[in-house]
Amino acid sequence: MNRLCGDAFIGSEGGGKAAAIAYTLSETAKLNAVDPQAWLTDVLGWIADHKITRLDELMPWRYARTGRNEVNRSPTGRARRAVTLT
């Protein structure tokens, strides 16, 4: 039996830790009214050329100030992904 309950769904302790990091990044972006997929896509494209002393510039709250890829907020205040109807 797995040591941690969360591992039952992830497969290993390392997988559980990786999933926790991914969920944290996604939820932090949502809390800052940023589309998590758009933010991560942009950040992963920028990070290799970005100075390590300026990593704070890549955080979702800084990204949100640029006005790029924001998500709509529901009436309850929770973030939701914007939907474009064609």
Secondary structure, DSSP 8 states (H G I E B T S, - for coil): --SSTTHHHHSSHHHHHHHHHHHHHHHHHHHTTB-HHHHHHHHHHHGGGS-GGGGGGGSHHHHHHTT-SB-EE-TTS-EE------
